[in-house]
Amino acid sequence: DAKLEHYSLLLCHPLTGRQHQIRVHMKTLGHALVGDTRYCSTSRRVQRQLGWCGGRLFLHNCQTAIERDGVGRLAARSRLPPELQLALRTAGADAPLEEVGRSSSQSASQRG
């Protein structure tokens, strides 16, 4: 589909909670995040993307987990916000959006 030709939906697993970690790494690889006003080099592209993705950076934390001594693994999940779901539908994404991140988090819990 031409709408999604230059975009990819990624599931990233950062090892630390460093601020801007995903944004910096993706920019270094030459693939700034959609709507990233800090790390995207083309302001015209960012403005077009902001209209496409609800006026925000297209970045979402779908799961956070920590290991606590004596407590075990604590995890919290969050669904993709409505404005980002709409952006994907508008762009022609055909994956079931409620499943984004679910299969990976299941395999991660099976590993650990």
Order of alpha helices (4+ residues) and beta strands (2+ residues): alpha-alpha-beta-beta-alpha-alpha
